[in-house]
Amino acid sequence: MTMRLTLNLDLNANDLEALCSLVDHPKAVAAASAPHDPREQARIIDVLAEIKSQITVTNYEVRE
């Protein structure tokens, strides 16, 4: 079963850089997360690739 997940994140520049680092290095993330489970690594890599393909950065100004 496939489920649609929608996230809206307000990230500062450092946090956005960290997120980009995760999705830019899915094999390293997968190896660290599931070092002895190749199937789980494959799932993690696929999920991070999907996240990367959906990232859209919108600049906006918060006015208070």
PDB file of N, CA, C, O and CB in Angstrom:
ATOM      1  N   MET A   1       0.851  -1.176   0.000  1.00  0.00           N
ATOM      2  CA  MET A   1       0.000   0.000   0.000  1.00  0.00           C
ATOM      3  C   MET A   1       0.902   1.245   0.000  1.00  0.00           C
ATOM      4  O   MET A   1       1.878   1.323   0.745  1.00  0.00           O
ATOM      5  CB  MET A   1      -0.971  -0.006   1.235  1.00  0.00           C
ATOM      6  N   THR A   2       0.556   2.191  -0.835  1.00  0.00           N
ATOM      7  CA  THR A   2       1.274   3.458  -0.909  1.00  0.00           C
ATOM      8  C   THR A   2       0.470   4.532  -0.203  1.00  0.00           C
ATOM      9  O   THR A   2      -0.744   4.627  -0.380  1.00  0.00           O
ATOM     10  CB  THR A   2       1.549   3.858  -2.376  1.00  0.00           C
ATOM     11  N   MET A   3       1.152   5.342   0.599  1.00  0.00           N
ATOM     12  CA  MET A   3       0.507   6.459   1.282  1.00  0.00           C
ATOM     13  C   MET A   3       1.216   7.746   0.885  1.00  0.00           C
ATOM     14  O   MET A   3       2.437   7.774   0.732  1.00  0.00           O
ATOM     15  CB  MET A   3       0.527   6.266   2.832  1.00  0.00           C
ATOM     16  N   ARG A   4       0.437   8.810   0.719  1.00  0.00           N
ATOM     17  CA  ARG A   4       1.011  10.108   0.401  1.00  0.00           C
ATOM     18  C   ARG A   4       1.300  10.841   1.708  1.00  0.00           C
ATOM     19  O   ARG A   4       0.443  10.926   2.588  1.00  0.00           O
ATOM     20  CB  ARG A   4       0.057  10.940  -0.512  1.00  0.00           C
ATOM     21  N   LEU A   5       2.507  11.365   1.822  1.00  0.00           N
ATOM     22  CA  LEU A   5       2.942  12.104   2.992  1.00  0.00           C
ATOM     23  C   LEU A   5       3.335  13.500   2.538  1.00  0.00           C
ATOM     24  O   LEU A   5       4.165  13.654   1.643  1.00  0.00           O
ATOM     25  CB  LEU A   5       4.123  11.386   3.717  1.00  0.00           C
ATOM     26  N   THR A   6       2.752  14.503   3.143  1.00  0.00           N
ATOM     27  CA  THR A   6       3.068  15.883   2.798  1.00  0.00           C
ATOM     28  C   THR A   6       3.652  16.571   4.024  1.00  0.00           C
ATOM     29  O   THR A   6       3.063  16.547   5.105  1.00  0.00           O
ATOM     30  CB  THR A   6       1.807  16.639   2.281  1.00  0.00           C
ATOM     31  N   LEU A   7       4.814  17.182   3.843  1.00  0.00           N
ATOM     32  CA  LEU A   7       5.473  17.902   4.929  1.00  0.00           C
ATOM     33  C   LEU A   7       5.677  19.355   4.523  1.00  0.00           C
ATOM     34  O   LEU A   7       6.022  19.645   3.377  1.00  0.00           O
ATOM     35  CB  LEU A   7       6.826  17.241   5.295  1.00  0.00           C
ATOM     36  N   ASN A   8       5.471  20.233   5.436  1.00  0.00           N
ATOM     37  CA  ASN A   8       5.841  21.635   5.276  1.00  0.00           C
ATOM     38  C   ASN A   8       6.803  21.947   6.415  1.00  0.00           C
ATOM     39  O   ASN A   8       6.417  21.938   7.584  1.00  0.00           O
ATOM     40  CB  ASN A   8       4.572  22.599   5.287  1.00  0.00           C
ATOM     41  N   LEU A   9       8.037  22.219   6.072  1.00  0.00           N
ATOM     42  CA  LEU A   9       9.060  22.461   7.082  1.00  0.00           C
ATOM     43  C   LEU A   9       9.557  23.891   6.988  1.00  0.00           C
ATOM     44  O   LEU A   9       9.807  24.403   5.897  1.00  0.00           O
ATOM     45  CB  LEU A   9      10.227  21.476   6.924  1.00  0.00           C
ATOM     46  N   ASP A  10       9.696  24.522   8.121  1.00  0.00           N
ATOM     47  CA  ASP A  10      10.331  25.832   8.186  1.00  0.00           C
ATOM     48  C   ASP A  10      11.732  25.606   8.750  1.00  0.00           C
ATOM     49  O   ASP A  10      11.900  25.383   9.949  1.00  0.00           O
ATOM     50  CB  ASP A  10       9.495  26.854   9.073  1.00  0.00           C
ATOM     51  N   LEU A  11      12.723  25.667   7.884  1.00  0.00           N
ATOM     52  CA  LEU A  11      14.096  25.369   8.276  1.00  0.00           C
ATOM     53  C   LEU A  11      14.975  26.590   8.078  1.00  0.00           C
ATOM     54  O   LEU A  11      14.812  27.338   7.114  1.00  0.00           O
ATOM     55  CB  LEU A  11      14.646  24.181   7.476  1.00  0.00           C
ATOM     56  N   ASN A  12      15.910  26.784   9.003  1.00  0.00           N
ATOM     57  CA  ASN A  12      16.891  27.830   8.770  1.00  0.00           C
ATOM     58  C   ASN A  12      17.930  27.292   7.782  1.00  0.00           C
ATOM     59  O   ASN A  12      17.888  26.116   7.421  1.00  0.00           O
ATOM     60  CB  ASN A  12      17.562  28.292  10.112  1.00  0.00           C
ATOM     61  N   ALA A  13      18.833  28.119   7.357  1.00  0.00           N
ATOM     62  CA  ALA A  13      19.796  27.726   6.321  1.00  0.00           C
ATOM     63  C   ALA A  13      20.641  26.532   6.760  1.00  0.00           C
ATOM     64  O   ALA A  13      20.921  25.649   5.950  1.00  0.00           O
ATOM     65  CB  ALA A  13      20.706  28.904   5.972  1.00  0.00           C
ATOM     66  N   ASN A  14      21.049  26.493   8.018  1.00  0.00           N
ATOM     67  CA  ASN A  14      21.861  25.377   8.505  1.00  0.00           C
ATOM     68  C   ASN A  14      21.081  24.068   8.498  1.00  0.00           C
ATOM     69  O   ASN A  14      21.614  23.025   8.117  1.00  0.00           O
ATOM     70  CB  ASN A  14      22.367  25.669   9.912  1.00  0.00           C
ATOM     71  N   ASP A  15      19.825  24.123   8.917  1.00  0.00           N
ATOM     72  CA  ASP A  15      18.999  22.919   8.937  1.00  0.00           C
ATOM     73  C   ASP A  15      18.704  22.435   7.515  1.00  0.00           C
ATOM     74  O   ASP A  15      18.676  21.229   7.266  1.00  0.00           O
ATOM     75  CB  ASP A  15      17.685  23.185   9.689  1.00  0.00           C
ATOM     76  N   LEU A  16      18.489  23.357   6.593  1.00  0.00           N
ATOM     77  CA  LEU A  16      18.269  22.987   5.200  1.00  0.00           C
ATOM     78  C   LEU A  16      19.520  22.323   4.630  1.00  0.00           C
ATOM     79  O   LEU A  16      19.428  21.355   3.876  1.00  0.00           O
ATOM     80  CB  LEU A  16      17.884  24.225   4.362  1.00  0.00           C
ATOM     81  N   GLU A  17      20.674  22.845   4.991  1.00  0.00           N
ATOM     82  CA  GLU A  17      21.931  22.247   4.547  1.00  0.00           C
ATOM     83  C   GLU A  17      22.069  20.821   5.092  1.00  0.00           C
ATOM     84  O   GLU A  17      22.534  19.928   4.383  1.00  0.00           O
ATOM     85  CB  GLU A  17      23.130  23.113   4.997  1.00  0.00           C
ATOM     86  N   ALA A  18      21.670  20.610   6.339  1.00  0.00           N
ATOM     87  CA  ALA A  18      21.723  19.272   6.934  1.00  0.00           C
ATOM     88  C   ALA A  18      20.767  18.318   6.212  1.00  0.00           C
ATOM     89  O   ALA A  18      21.129  17.175   5.935  1.00  0.00           O
ATOM     90  CB  ALA A  18      21.377  19.336   8.438  1.00  0.00           C
ATOM     91  N   LEU A  19      19.566  18.773   5.911  1.00  0.00           N
ATOM     92  CA  LEU A  19      18.608  17.952   5.178  1.00  0.00           C
ATOM     93  C   LEU A  19      19.155  17.600   3.801  1.00  0.00           C
ATOM     94  O   LEU A  19      19.065  16.450   3.372  1.00  0.00           O
ATOM     95  CB  LEU A  19      17.260  18.679   5.049  1.00  0.00           C
ATOM     96  N   CYS A  20      19.710  18.565   3.119  1.00  0.00           N
ATOM     97  CA  CYS A  20      20.291  18.313   1.792  1.00  0.00           C
ATOM     98  C   CYS A  20      21.438  17.311   1.880  1.00  0.00           C
ATOM     99  O   CYS A  20      21.604  16.478   0.989  1.00  0.00           O
ATOM    100  CB  CYS A  20      20.789  19.629   1.162  1.00  0.00           C
ATOM    101  N   SER A  21      22.224  17.387   2.942  1.00  0.00           N
ATOM    102  CA  SER A  21      23.312  16.438   3.126  1.00  0.00           C
ATOM    103  C   SER A  21      22.777  15.015   3.274  1.00  0.00           C
ATOM    104  O   SER A  21      23.354  14.074   2.728  1.00  0.00           O
ATOM    105  CB  SER A  21      24.150  16.819   4.348  1.00  0.00           C
ATOM    106  N   LEU A  22      21.686  14.857   4.004  1.00  0.00           N
ATOM    107  CA  LEU A  22      21.071  13.528   4.156  1.00  0.00           C
ATOM    108  C   LEU A  22      20.610  12.966   2.818  1.00  0.00           C
ATOM    109  O   LEU A  22      20.920  11.824   2.480  1.00  0.00           O
ATOM    110  CB  LEU A  22      19.884  13.598   5.121  1.00  0.00           C
ATOM    111  N   VAL A  23      19.875  13.762   2.060  1.00  0.00           N
ATOM    112  CA  VAL A  23      19.327  13.257   0.797  1.00  0.00           C
ATOM    113  C   VAL A  23      20.380  13.168  -0.305  1.00  0.00           C
ATOM    114  O   VAL A  23      20.188  12.449  -1.286  1.00  0.00           O
ATOM    115  CB  VAL A  23      18.187  14.144   0.337  1.00  0.00           C
ATOM    116  N   ASP A  24      21.488  13.890  -0.155  1.00  0.00           N
ATOM    117  CA  ASP A  24      22.572  13.807  -1.136  1.00  0.00           C
ATOM    118  C   ASP A  24      23.481  12.599  -0.906  1.00  0.00           C
ATOM    119  O   ASP A  24      24.260  12.231  -1.786  1.00  0.00           O
ATOM    120  CB  ASP A  24      23.398  15.079  -1.099  1.00  0.00           C
ATOM    121  N   HIS A  25      23.384  11.980   0.278  1.00  0.00           N
ATOM    122  CA  HIS A  25      24.247  10.842   0.613  1.00  0.00           C
ATOM    123  C   HIS A  25      23.421   9.674   1.154  1.00  0.00           C
ATOM    124  O   HIS A  25      23.640   9.226   2.279  1.00  0.00           O
ATOM    125  CB  HIS A  25      25.316  11.259   1.646  1.00  0.00           C
ATOM    126  N   PRO A  26      22.479   9.185   0.359  1.00  0.00           N
ATOM    127  CA  PRO A  26      21.578   8.144   0.872  1.00  0.00           C
ATOM    128  C   PRO A  26      22.279   6.828   1.216  1.00  0.00           C
ATOM    129  O   PRO A  26      21.860   6.135   2.142  1.00  0.00           O
ATOM    130  CB  PRO A  26      20.502   7.874  -0.139  1.00  0.00           C
ATOM    131  N   LYS A  27      23.339   6.476   0.485  1.00  0.00           N
ATOM    132  CA  LYS A  27      24.033   5.214   0.778  1.00  0.00           C
ATOM    133  C   LYS A  27      24.720   5.272   2.142  1.00  0.00           C
ATOM    134  O   LYS A  27      24.717   4.293   2.887  1.00  0.00           O
ATOM    135  CB  LYS A  27      25.069   4.901  -0.322  1.00  0.00           C
ATOM    136  N   ALA A  28      25.304   6.418   2.460  1.00  0.00           N
ATOM    137  CA  ALA A  28      25.957   6.559   3.768  1.00  0.00           C
ATOM    138  C   ALA A  28      24.934   6.528   4.897  1.00  0.00           C
ATOM    139  O   ALA A  28      25.164   5.911   5.937  1.00  0.00           O
ATOM    140  CB  ALA A  28      26.765   7.864   3.829  1.00  0.00           C
ATOM    141  N   VAL A  29      23.798   7.200   4.683  1.00  0.00           N
ATOM    142  CA  VAL A  29      22.732   7.192   5.687  1.00  0.00           C
ATOM    143  C   VAL A  29      22.217   5.772   5.885  1.00  0.00           C
ATOM    144  O   VAL A  29      22.023   5.330   7.017  1.00  0.00           O
ATOM    145  CB  VAL A  29      21.573   8.135   5.271  1.00  0.00           C
ATOM    146  N   ALA A  30      22.001   5.067   4.799  1.00  0.00           N
ATOM    147  CA  ALA A  30      21.485   3.698   4.870  1.00  0.00           C
ATOM    148  C   ALA A  30      22.486   2.770   5.568  1.00  0.00           C
ATOM    149  O   ALA A  30      22.093   1.944   6.392  1.00  0.00           O
ATOM    150  CB  ALA A  30      21.171   3.172   3.455  1.00  0.00           C
ATOM    151  N   ALA A  31      23.744   2.901   5.248  1.00  0.00           N
ATOM    152  CA  ALA A  31      24.765   2.054   5.868  1.00  0.00           C
ATOM    153  C   ALA A  31      24.852   2.306   7.372  1.00  0.00           C
ATOM    154  O   ALA A  31      25.040   1.373   8.153  1.00  0.00           O
ATOM    155  CB  ALA A  31      26.132   2.301   5.214  1.00  0.00           C
ATOM    156  N   ALA A  32      24.716   3.563   7.772  1.00  0.00           N
ATOM    157  CA  ALA A  32      24.764   3.893   9.198  1.00  0.00           C
ATOM    158  C   ALA A  32      23.499   3.439   9.922  1.00  0.00           C
ATOM    159  O   ALA A  32      23.555   3.050  11.089  1.00  0.00           O
ATOM    160  CB  ALA A  32      24.959   5.397   9.387  1.00  0.00           C
ATOM    161  N   SER A  33      22.377   3.486   9.240  1.00  0.00           N
ATOM    162  CA  SER A  33      21.096   3.153   9.863  1.00  0.00           C
ATOM    163  C   SER A  33      20.847   1.650   9.953  1.00  0.00           C
ATOM    164  O   SER A  33      20.264   1.172  10.926  1.00  0.00           O
ATOM    165  CB  SER A  33      19.975   3.799   9.095  1.00  0.00           C
ATOM    166  N   ALA A  34      21.278   0.923   8.961  1.00  0.00           N
ATOM    167  CA  ALA A  34      21.017  -0.523   8.911  1.00  0.00           C
ATOM    168  C   ALA A  34      22.255  -1.243   8.375  1.00  0.00           C
ATOM    169  O   ALA A  34      22.235  -1.767   7.261  1.00  0.00           O
ATOM    170  CB  ALA A  34      19.770  -0.836   8.019  1.00  0.00           C
ATOM    171  N   PRO A  35      23.327  -1.271   9.161  1.00  0.00           N
ATOM    172  CA  PRO A  35      24.600  -1.783   8.636  1.00  0.00           C
ATOM    173  C   PRO A  35      24.583  -3.250   8.189  1.00  0.00           C
ATOM    174  O   PRO A  35      25.397  -3.648   7.356  1.00  0.00           O
ATOM    175  CB  PRO A  35      25.647  -1.616   9.673  1.00  0.00           C
ATOM    176  N   HIS A  36      23.670  -4.051   8.731  1.00  0.00           N
ATOM    177  CA  HIS A  36      23.668  -5.484   8.417  1.00  0.00           C
ATOM    178  C   HIS A  36      22.407  -5.935   7.691  1.00  0.00           C
ATOM    179  O   HIS A  36      22.112  -7.129   7.642  1.00  0.00           O
ATOM    180  CB  HIS A  36      23.824  -6.283   9.683  1.00  0.00           C
ATOM    181  N   ASP A  37      21.665  -4.990   7.128  1.00  0.00           N
ATOM    182  CA  ASP A  37      20.389  -5.338   6.487  1.00  0.00           C
ATOM    183  C   ASP A  37      20.294  -4.687   5.112  1.00  0.00           C
ATOM    184  O   ASP A  37      19.819  -3.557   4.995  1.00  0.00           O
ATOM    185  CB  ASP A  37      19.194  -4.901   7.368  1.00  0.00           C
ATOM    186  N   PRO A  38      20.742  -5.391   4.064  1.00  0.00           N
ATOM    187  CA  PRO A  38      20.736  -4.820   2.715  1.00  0.00           C
ATOM    188  C   PRO A  38      19.344  -4.415   2.225  1.00  0.00           C
ATOM    189  O   PRO A  38      19.211  -3.431   1.498  1.00  0.00           O
ATOM    190  CB  PRO A  38      21.330  -5.807   1.752  1.00  0.00           C
ATOM    191  N   ARG A  39      18.315  -5.155   2.611  1.00  0.00           N
ATOM    192  CA  ARG A  39      16.957  -4.786   2.179  1.00  0.00           C
ATOM    193  C   ARG A  39      16.523  -3.468   2.812  1.00  0.00           C
ATOM    194  O   ARG A  39      15.942  -2.615   2.142  1.00  0.00           O
ATOM    195  CB  ARG A  39      15.952  -5.899   2.541  1.00  0.00           C
ATOM    196  N   GLU A  40      16.803  -3.306   4.088  1.00  0.00           N
ATOM    197  CA  GLU A  40      16.452  -2.042   4.748  1.00  0.00           C
ATOM    198  C   GLU A  40      17.267  -0.895   4.166  1.00  0.00           C
ATOM    199  O   GLU A  40      16.754   0.213   4.009  1.00  0.00           O
ATOM    200  CB  GLU A  40      16.684  -2.139   6.273  1.00  0.00           C
ATOM    201  N   GLN A  41      18.520  -1.150   3.848  1.00  0.00           N
ATOM    202  CA  GLN A  41      19.343  -0.122   3.207  1.00  0.00           C
ATOM    203  C   GLN A  41      18.726   0.308   1.887  1.00  0.00           C
ATOM    204  O   GLN A  41      18.671   1.502   1.590  1.00  0.00           O
ATOM    205  CB  GLN A  41      20.773  -0.635   2.981  1.00  0.00           C
ATOM    206  N   ALA A  42      18.267  -0.641   1.099  1.00  0.00           N
ATOM    207  CA  ALA A  42      17.643  -0.320  -0.190  1.00  0.00           C
ATOM    208  C   ALA A  42      16.389   0.529   0.013  1.00  0.00           C
ATOM    209  O   ALA A  42      16.142   1.476  -0.735  1.00  0.00           O
ATOM    210  CB  ALA A  42      17.292  -1.613  -0.959  1.00  0.00           C
ATOM    211  N   ARG A  43      15.603   0.185   1.025  1.00  0.00           N
ATOM    212  CA  ARG A  43      14.388   0.981   1.298  1.00  0.00           C
ATOM    213  C   ARG A  43      14.748   2.400   1.715  1.00  0.00           C
ATOM    214  O   ARG A  43      14.125   3.360   1.263  1.00  0.00           O
ATOM    215  CB  ARG A  43      13.537   0.314   2.400  1.00  0.00           C
ATOM    216  N   ILE A  44      15.749   2.533   2.572  1.00  0.00           N
ATOM    217  CA  ILE A  44      16.177   3.863   3.026  1.00  0.00           C
ATOM    218  C   ILE A  44      16.670   4.689   1.845  1.00  0.00           C
ATOM    219  O   ILE A  44      16.327   5.865   1.721  1.00  0.00           O
ATOM    220  CB  ILE A  44      17.287   3.747   4.099  1.00  0.00           C
ATOM    221  N   ILE A  45      17.468   4.083   0.986  1.00  0.00           N
ATOM    222  CA  ILE A  45      17.980   4.787  -0.190  1.00  0.00           C
ATOM    223  C   ILE A  45      16.833   5.247  -1.084  1.00  0.00           C
ATOM    224  O   ILE A  45      16.839   6.377  -1.572  1.00  0.00           O
ATOM    225  CB  ILE A  45      18.943   3.887  -0.983  1.00  0.00           C
ATOM    226  N   ASP A  46      15.858   4.382  -1.297  1.00  0.00           N
ATOM    227  CA  ASP A  46      14.707   4.742  -2.134  1.00  0.00           C
ATOM    228  C   ASP A  46      13.885   5.878  -1.521  1.00  0.00           C
ATOM    229  O   ASP A  46      13.453   6.790  -2.227  1.00  0.00           O
ATOM    230  CB  ASP A  46      13.816   3.520  -2.350  1.00  0.00           C
ATOM    231  N   VAL A  47      13.676   5.818  -0.216  1.00  0.00           N
ATOM    232  CA  VAL A  47      12.898   6.873   0.459  1.00  0.00           C
ATOM    233  C   VAL A  47      13.634   8.204   0.378  1.00  0.00           C
ATOM    234  O   VAL A  47      13.017   9.230   0.091  1.00  0.00           O
ATOM    235  CB  VAL A  47      12.632   6.501   1.942  1.00  0.00           C
ATOM    236  N   LEU A  48      14.924   8.205   0.622  1.00  0.00           N
ATOM    237  CA  LEU A  48      15.686   9.457   0.548  1.00  0.00           C
ATOM    238  C   LEU A  48      15.714  10.006  -0.878  1.00  0.00           C
ATOM    239  O   LEU A  48      15.689  11.222  -1.068  1.00  0.00           O
ATOM    240  CB  LEU A  48      17.121   9.240   1.053  1.00  0.00           C
ATOM    241  N   ALA A  49      15.765   9.141  -1.867  1.00  0.00           N
ATOM    242  CA  ALA A  49      15.710   9.602  -3.264  1.00  0.00           C
ATOM    243  C   ALA A  49      14.356  10.236  -3.562  1.00  0.00           C
ATOM    244  O   ALA A  49      14.284  11.256  -4.248  1.00  0.00           O
ATOM    245  CB  ALA A  49      15.973   8.428  -4.240  1.00  0.00           C
ATOM    246  N   GLU A  50      13.292   9.640  -3.051  1.00  0.00           N
ATOM    247  CA  GLU A  50      11.953  10.210  -3.245  1.00  0.00           C
ATOM    248  C   GLU A  50      11.838  11.556  -2.549  1.00  0.00           C
ATOM    249  O   GLU A  50      11.287  12.501  -3.114  1.00  0.00           O
ATOM    250  CB  GLU A  50      10.872   9.249  -2.720  1.00  0.00           C
ATOM    251  N   ILE A  51      12.347  11.654  -1.336  1.00  0.00           N
ATOM    252  CA  ILE A  51      12.324  12.935  -0.614  1.00  0.00           C
ATOM    253  C   ILE A  51      13.095  13.982  -1.406  1.00  0.00           C
ATOM    254  O   ILE A  51      12.621  15.104  -1.590  1.00  0.00           O
ATOM    255  CB  ILE A  51      12.926  12.782   0.815  1.00  0.00           C
ATOM    256  N   LYS A  52      14.280  13.614  -1.872  1.00  0.00           N
ATOM    257  CA  LYS A  52      15.103  14.569  -2.634  1.00  0.00           C
ATOM    258  C   LYS A  52      14.370  15.067  -3.873  1.00  0.00           C
ATOM    259  O   LYS A  52      14.454  16.246  -4.216  1.00  0.00           O
ATOM    260  CB  LYS A  52      16.436  13.923  -3.045  1.00  0.00           C
ATOM    261  N   SER A  53      13.655  14.175  -4.542  1.00  0.00           N
ATOM    262  CA  SER A  53      12.958  14.567  -5.769  1.00  0.00           C
ATOM    263  C   SER A  53      11.790  15.515  -5.499  1.00  0.00           C
ATOM    264  O   SER A  53      11.313  16.189  -6.413  1.00  0.00           O
ATOM    265  CB  SER A  53      12.454  13.331  -6.493  1.00  0.00           C
ATOM    266  N   GLN A  54      11.332  15.570  -4.257  1.00  0.00           N
ATOM    267  CA  GLN A  54      10.170  16.392  -3.925  1.00  0.00           C
ATOM    268  C   GLN A  54      10.520  17.678  -3.185  1.00  0.00           C
ATOM    269  O   GLN A  54       9.632  18.480  -2.897  1.00  0.00           O
ATOM    270  CB  GLN A  54       9.215  15.596  -3.098  1.00  0.00           C
ATOM    271  N   ILE A  55      11.780  17.886  -2.876  1.00  0.00           N
ATOM    272  CA  ILE A  55      12.163  19.089  -2.130  1.00  0.00           C
ATOM    273  C   ILE A  55      12.050  20.320  -3.019  1.00  0.00           C
ATOM    274  O   ILE A  55      12.636  20.383  -4.100  1.00  0.00           O
ATOM    275  CB  ILE A  55      13.600  18.956  -1.578  1.00  0.00           C
ATOM    276  N   THR A  56      11.304  21.271  -2.551  1.00  0.00           N
ATOM    277  CA  THR A  56      11.179  22.568  -3.203  1.00  0.00           C
ATOM    278  C   THR A  56      11.435  23.624  -2.138  1.00  0.00           C
ATOM    279  O   THR A  56      10.786  23.630  -1.092  1.00  0.00           O
ATOM    280  CB  THR A  56       9.764  22.753  -3.878  1.00  0.00           C
ATOM    281  N   VAL A  57      12.367  24.501  -2.401  1.00  0.00           N
ATOM    282  CA  VAL A  57      12.702  25.547  -1.444  1.00  0.00           C
ATOM    283  C   VAL A  57      12.008  26.828  -1.866  1.00  0.00           C
ATOM    284  O   VAL A  57      12.148  27.286  -3.000  1.00  0.00           O
ATOM    285  CB  VAL A  57      14.239  25.752  -1.346  1.00  0.00           C
ATOM    286  N   THR A  58      11.265  27.394  -0.942  1.00  0.00           N
ATOM    287  CA  THR A  58      10.567  28.653  -1.186  1.00  0.00           C
ATOM    288  C   THR A  58      11.074  29.673  -0.179  1.00  0.00           C
ATOM    289  O   THR A  58      11.021  29.445   1.030  1.00  0.00           O
ATOM    290  CB  THR A  58       9.013  28.480  -1.083  1.00  0.00           C
ATOM    291  N   ASN A  59      11.555  30.779  -0.674  1.00  0.00           N
ATOM    292  CA  ASN A  59      11.988  31.849   0.228  1.00  0.00           C
ATOM    293  C   ASN A  59      10.797  32.724   0.557  1.00  0.00           C
ATOM    294  O   ASN A  59      10.014  33.086  -0.321  1.00  0.00           O
ATOM    295  CB  ASN A  59      13.134  32.693  -0.402  1.00  0.00           C
ATOM    296  N   TYR A  60      10.671  33.055   1.807  1.00  0.00           N
ATOM    297  CA  TYR A  60       9.604  33.939   2.224  1.00  0.00           C
ATOM    298  C   TYR A  60      10.076  34.741   3.422  1.00  0.00           C
ATOM    299  O   TYR A  60      11.047  34.380   4.087  1.00  0.00           O
ATOM    300  CB  TYR A  60       8.321  33.148   2.556  1.00  0.00           C
ATOM    301  N   GLU A  61       9.391  35.808   3.681  1.00  0.00           N
ATOM    302  CA  GLU A  61       9.740  36.685   4.787  1.00  0.00           C
ATOM    303  C   GLU A  61       8.628  36.625   5.825  1.00  0.00           C
ATOM    304  O   GLU A  61       7.450  36.794   5.510  1.00  0.00           O
ATOM    305  CB  GLU A  61       9.970  38.143   4.298  1.00  0.00           C
ATOM    306  N   VAL A  62       9.024  36.383   7.062  1.00  0.00           N
ATOM    307  CA  VAL A  62       8.050  36.351   8.148  1.00  0.00           C
ATOM    308  C   VAL A  62       7.902  37.776   8.668  1.00  0.00           C
ATOM    309  O   VAL A  62       8.879  38.420   9.049  1.00  0.00           O
ATOM    310  CB  VAL A  62       8.488  35.362   9.294  1.00  0.00           C
ATOM    311  N   ARG A  63       6.672  38.249   8.676  1.00  0.00           N
ATOM    312  CA  ARG A  63       6.405  39.608   9.179  1.00  0.00           C
ATOM    313  C   ARG A  63       5.578  39.512  10.445  1.00  0.00           C
ATOM    314  O   ARG A  63       4.531  38.864  10.476  1.00  0.00           O
ATOM    315  CB  ARG A  63       5.669  40.479   8.110  1.00  0.00           C
ATOM    316  N   GLU A  64       6.055  40.153  11.468  1.00  0.00           N
ATOM    317  CA  GLU A  64       5.322  40.127  12.743  1.00  0.00           C
ATOM    318  C   GLU A  64       4.893  41.518  13.134  1.00  0.00           C
ATOM    319  O   GLU A  64       4.264  41.700  14.177  1.00  0.00           O
ATOM    320  CB  GLU A  64       6.176  39.511  13.858  1.00  0.00           C
TER     321      GLU A  64
END
